[in-house]
Amino acid sequence: MCEKVVAAKNEIASIREEIAIVRMAIETLMETTENDDELLRRSKTLNKLIRTIDRLIMSAHKLEKSLARTYVFTVRNGELLSVEEIE
């Protein structure tokens, strides 16, 4: 596997871990919110966390999309003659 692909997959895994951490933070804030006033006071923090998750998801999606490539393999008599990437 190409070093760039491995690096990108590692970065995607890291981003997914960050998404999970931020999601847990949002869930914790929501679960510990006891009333509307408290929810209003926490709304700025919640909004920041939600925007962070959005940016992380977009980054992961872009990386995954960059890894999704189509290849054409030319094989004759069981021998690989060429590999072409289709964009």
N, C-alpha and C positions, 0 to 999 in steps of 0.2 A: 504494500500500500504506500502511496506517495506520502512523503513527509508533510506536505501541505494539507492533505486530506486528514491525516492523523491529528495534526495541530488543530484543524477546524473542528473535528469531532470532539476533541478535548475541550475546546472553547465552548462548544454547544453544551456539553455536559456541565461545564462550570456555570454557564448562564442558567441552565435548568435548575441547578442547585440554588442559585441566587433567587430565582423565581419562587422556589419552594420556601425559602427563608422569608421573603417579603410576604408571601401569602400567609404564612404562619403568623407573622406580625399583625397583619390585617385581621385575621381570625381572632387573635388574642385581644386586640383592641375592641372588636365588635362584641365578643363574648363577655368582656368585663365592663361594657357600657351598660349602665343601669337605667338611664332615663334619657329623654330627648335633649335636655340641657347638656348633659355630659357628651352626648353624640355631637351636638353642635360645637362644643369646645374642642372635640377631637377631629372635627371635619377637615381642618387644614392638614393635620398629620395623615389622616386617611387618604386625602386627595393626593398628597405627595407620594404615598406608598402605591396607590393605584397608578399614578403616572409612571412610577419606577417600573412596575410590573409591565406596563404597556411598552415602555422602551426596551426592556429585556426581551419580551416576546418578539418584538419587531427585529431585534438584533439576531435572535436565534433563528427566526424565519429567514432572514437574509442569508445567514450562513448555510442553513439547510438547503436553500434554493441554489446557492452557489455550488453545492456539492452534487446537486441533481443534474447529471449530464447523461446524454444518450450517446452510445457508441455503436458503430457499425463494424462488425468483424467479418473479414473476408477469409473464408476457409476453403481450401481445395484439397481433396483426398486426405482429410484429417490434419492438414498442415495450415497453421495460421499464417496468412499472407500479409494482412494489414489490419490496422485498427484506426478508425477515423472517428473523431468526435464531432457530433452534430450539435450546433448551437441553436 
